Amino acid sequence: MTKKNVFYAQSGGVTAVINASACGVIETARKHKNKLGRVYAGRNGILGALTEDMIDTTAESARTIAALRHTPGGAFGSARYKLKGLDKNRAEYERLIEVFKAHDIGYFFYNGGGDSMDTAHKVSQIGEQLGYPVICVGVPKTVDNDLPVTDTCPGFGSVAKYVAVSTREAALDVASMAKTSTKFFVMEVMGRHAGWIVAAAGLAGKGPDEAPHIILFPEIAFDKEKFLARVKDVVSRVGYCVVVVSEGAHDADGKFLADMGTKDAFGHTQLGGVAPVIAGMVREAHGYKYHWALPDYLQRASRHVASKVDVQQAYAVGKAAVEFAVKGMDAVMPTIVRKKSKPYKWVVGHVPLSEVANVEKKVPRDFITEDGFGITQKCRDYLQPLIEGEDYPPYKNGLPDYVKIKGVAVKKKLNTPFNP
């Protein structure tokens, strides 16, 4: 069997552990030198393939690759760039195959979410059609936890831990000042259509008097009057109110509370910040002094408070992706299979890419309390194991000691530039 080179790319919004998956891919590929050649990484994700701008990971030391496991962000660069369907833009897929053929690439590992799984699936299909088959394996990644089939998505556990910790700590601050100062605090977290991240805030406390007192899910239509009444009740009873809201909170008509009226690179509605909108409602209705917070990139980049389980799973799916590929398994994605919740036991399985591409998994209704403002015990039992354990990065001079790659470029072989 002739050895083929490998192409790996990171896609979409990065996570605290996406580089752990990269580490799993590269370290495992290096152990299969009898079947796999060089591992190339796309500079800025799939754009690196389209523009033939690739990084030769062979130039990176074993120590650097190992350090990716504890380094956040996307070490090779990511991109929000969605390839259209084969029927709409076949040229882009043909370009990918052209680049892969020029660089003798026979394996494609795409580290991303639902859109990325769709791309990997289509590349597998067109490679066959063009007479240059490429084994394509998706590597799951998304802080939103919205990929179907897999028990959880690498990246989510660490965001969940960050949000739960931040909610608990902020609540202690608000409680300290509530008598004479802030009585209402709202934190906005990521999650456009799926409320997994905002649900994780519920782990911060138990019972109606412990923060978060109100959780606003994208799965539950926002009822302004009901919400304001609950805020007043909580402040009257507890002395202050802590709310965690998903960026995708919307009204009964489906309109996002924070809709800016613009679209992002994937065609999704651009959201402009729901926390100040909610805070303004409360101030206008009740006159409470308020504060709001928007963690934004902090929640997905906080490797210093990562979940150990999440780190382990991120590495495991990267490792499994390569092991599947060398067995000849094509158009599949590694999954996390929960065997037991207490204690948490999991193994790596797999699913055809066709079953996960462009499918969004939302929070089930029975994970949300009847009033729509909290999480049920069933949800808590699901979430709790995912934030377990600490996996601190090494520190130097008081700061995390993260790694930077050399980023040695692969020499271009094509004379046909591509402008995405």
N, C-alpha and C positions, 0 to 999 in steps of 0.2 A: 504493500500500500504506500503510495507516494504521500509524503508529509505535506500538509497544507498549513498556511499561516492563519492566524486568528485576528479577528477585528472585534474590539470591545468598545462600547460607547455608553455614556451616561446621558439621561434624557430628563427634561422637565426640571421642576423645582428639586433641589438637592435635599439631603437629609443629614442628620448627624452620623449616620452609619453607612451611607452609600459607598464610601471608600472601603469599608470592611468587605462589602461584596466584591469590589474591584480586587482587593487583596486576595479574596477567596478564588476568584477567577484566575488571576495571574500566578499565584503560588501553585495552584493545582495544575495549570497548564505547563508550568516548568517541570512538573513531575512526570509529564507524559511526552517527553522529547522524542520518543520513538514514533509518535503519531502526529504531534503538533509541532509546527515551526515557530516562527516569531509571533509574539503577541503585540499587535498594533492597537493603539487607542485613538479614537477620534478626538481631535482637538475641537472642543465645543460641540460634543455630541455627534449626532448624525451629520452635521454640517462638515465634520472632518472627513467623512467619506465622500460626500458630494463634491467637495472642493479639493479632494485629495490632499488634505492637510492632516496628516497622521503623526502620532508619537510612537517611537520605537521603545517599548517598555524594557527591551533587552538591555538598554543602557542604564537602567535603574538597578541599584544594588539590592540584594536580598533584604538588607536592613531597611532600606527605604520602602520597599514594597510591604514589609511587615508592619512598618510604622503607619501605613495607610489605615490599618485597622482601628487606630485611635484618633485619626484626623478627620474633622468634619469638612463639609463643603464637597465640591466635585473636583478631585485632584486633576482631572484631565479636561475639565470644562464641560458644561452642559449647555443645553439650548432648548428654548421653547419653539420648536419647529416641527409642525405636523405635516407629514407627507399625505397627500390626498389619495383617493382611491385609484386603483390601477386603471380604471376606465376614464378618470379625469386627468391624470398626469402620469401616464406611463413612462414618460421620458425620465422622470426622477428615479424610478426604480431601475430603468435600463442603465442609468448613469452609475448607480450603486454597483450593479453587476459588472459594468465596464471597469470600475476601479478595483473591485475585488479580483477580477480576472487578471488585471495588469499586475497586481501585487500577490498573486497566487494565494488569495484568501479563500479558504473553504469552510470557515466557521465564523458565525456572527452571533455575538452575545449582546443583547440590548437590555440595558438596565433602566427600567422605568415603570410607568403605570399602564393603564388600559390602552391609551393611544399608542404607546410604544409596543405593546404586545400585538396590536393590530399591524403595525409596520413590520415587525419581525415575521409575522405570519405571511404578509404579502410578499416580502422579499424571498421567503422560502418558495412561494408559488411561482414567482416570475423567474427565479433561477432555474427551475425545472423547465419552464416554457422556453427559455433562451438557450437551453443546452449547457448551462453552467450551474449545476446544483450546489447550493450552499446550505450547510446544516445551520439552522437558525434556532436559538434557544433564548427565551426571554428570561430575564433575571428580575424578579418582582421588587419594586421600590415605590412607595408612596406614603407620605405622612398622613394622607387622608384615610388610609385603611379601607379603601373602597373597591379593591380588586376582589372578585368573587372566588369561590372555591377554597382558596387558602384561608387558614384559620386567622391569620393576621398578615399584614404587609410589613416587611422590614422598613424601619424608619418611623413607624407609628408608635411603637413601645416607648421610644425615647421622647417623642413629642408629648405623649400621654403623661409620662413621668414629669416632664418639665411643667406642663400645665397644672397638674395636680399639686406639685410642690409650690409653684408660684401662687396658686389660689390660696393655699393654706398660709403661706407667709404673708401675702398681702392682706388677708383677712385679719391676721394678728395685728398688723399695723393699723387697719381701719378701726378695729375694736378698741385699740389704745386711745384713739383720738375722737371717737364718736360723741362723747359727752359734750365737747365744746367745738368740734370741727366737722370733719367729713362723716356723713351718715350714709352715703351711697357711693358704691364703687362698682364699676363695670369693666371687665376685661374682655377684649375681643380676640377670638382665636380663629385659625384657619378652618376651612370646611365649607365648600360652596353648596353642595347638595347633600353630602353625607355628614352626619353630626358625630362621628366617632371621637374627634378631638375634644369637642365641647363636652361630650359625655364623660370623658376621662377626668374632667374637672370635678365631677361628682365624687371621685375617690378621696378628695381632700377632707371630707367630713361626713359624718353620719347624723341623721336626725334633722328635724325641721329648724333647729336653732343653730346648726353648724353650717358654716360656709362651704360651698356656695348655696345660698338660700334659693336662688332661681337660676335655672339653666334654660337658655333659649336655643332650641334645636331647629335646623332647617327642615326637619321632617314634620314639625308641628307649626301650623300657620300662626303667626303672631297676632294676638288679640290685645290691642292697646289697653282697653278698659280693664280687662281681666288682669293684665300685667301690672298696671298702676295700682290696682286694688291690693294685689299681693305684696307689692313693694311697701305700701303703707302699713299693711298688717305686720310685715316682718320688722319694720323699723319700730313700730309701736310695741312689739313683743320683745325684740332682741336689743334694740337700740341703734342698729345699723343694718344695712343690707348689702350683700355682695352678690353680683350677677356675673355670669360668664355667658357670652353670646357668640354664636357662630357667625362668621362673616356672611353666610348664606341665609340668615334669617329673612323671612319674607311674610307678606300679608296673605290674606285668604285668596287674593287674586293672583298670587304667585309673583308679585313684584318685590324685588329685593329692597329692603329698607335702606340699603346703601348703594343703590344702583346709580352709577355715574353716567350711564348712557353711552359708554364706549365698550369696545371689544378688545380682548388680548390676542396674542399670536395664535392661540388655538381656537379663536372664535367664541370664547366664553365671555359673558358679561363682565366688564371691569367693575369691581366693587370698591367703593371709596371710603369705607370706614363706618361700621354700624355703631361702634361704641359711643362716639359723640352724639349720634342721633338718639340713642337710648338715653344717654345722660341728659340731653336737652329736654326730652319728654318728661323725665322725672323732676327736673328743676322747675319746669313750667307748671306741672301739676301739683307738686308738693313743696317746692321751695327749698329742698334739701341741698346742703353743700355737697358737691360731688367731685370725684376724680375718675378718670378713665385711663385705661392702658391698652396699648396695641403692641404686643410682643413681636408681631410680624416675623422677620427672618430669625429673630432670636430663638423662637420656639423650635425651629428646625435645624439650627446650627449649634445648639448647646450640647456639645459632646461631653463637657465636664460633668453633666448630670444625666448621662445616657443610662438606659436600662441595660443591664448585663445580658438579659434574655434577648433583647433586640440586637445587640452586637453579635451574639452567638448565632442568631438566626440569619442575620445579614451575611455573615461569612459563610454559613452553611449553604445558602441558596447559590452563592457564587461558586462554591466548590462543587455542588451538585450539578450545576449547569454544565460545567466542563466534563464531569464524569458521565453525564447523559450523552453529551455530544460525541465523546470518543467511543461510546457504545453504538453510535449511529442513530440515536434518537433525534428526530427532527421536528420542528414546529411544536415544541412543548415548553412548559414553564414549571420550574420547581415550586412546590407548595409546602406550607407548614401544615402538618396534620396533627391536631390535638388528640392525644390519646387519653389524657386525664387532666382535670383541673386542679385537684388538691391531693398531692402536690402536682404541679404542672409537668406533664410529660408530653413531648412532641417528637415527631420524626419528619423527615423530608419525603414528600410524595411528588407527584407530577400531574399535569393536566394539559390537554391539547390547547394550543394558543387560540384556536377557534372558539373555545368556551369562555375565555376571559377577555378577549379583545373587545373594547368599547362597551363593556358591561359594568354597571356601577352598583356596588353593594351599599345599601343604606342601613341605618340603625333600625332594627326591628321594633315594631310598636310595643312589644312586651318588654323591651329594654327601657322604656320610658314610662314614668309614673302616669297614672290615670289623668292627673291634672295637667300633664305636659311640661312640668317644671323641674323634673328631677329624674334620677336613674333608679331602676328597680334592683332588687338583690340579684336577679338573673344577669343583669348587665354588669353589676359589680363583680360577680363571680367570673364573668368572661374577661373583664379588663384587668383585674388585680394581678394575675400572674405575669402579664405582659410588661409591667413596670418593675418587676422584682430584680433585685441585685444591683450592685454598683460595679462599674468598670472604668475607673478613673484613668485618664491619660497621664503620662509622666509629666512632671512639672520641672521647670527650670527658672530660677530667679523669680519665683512666685507666679509664673504664668504657665499654661499648658504648653508643652513642647511638641508642636505639630510639625509635620514634615512637608517639604515642597519638592516636587519632582524636577528632574533636569529638563524634561520635555524635549528630548532630541528628536528632530523632525525626520520622517522617512522621506527619502529622495523621491520626487515625483517622476512618474514614467509616462504620463499622458501629456499631449500637447493641446488638449481641448479643455480650456478653463470652463468652470461651471459657476454661474452667478445665481444663487438662490433668491 
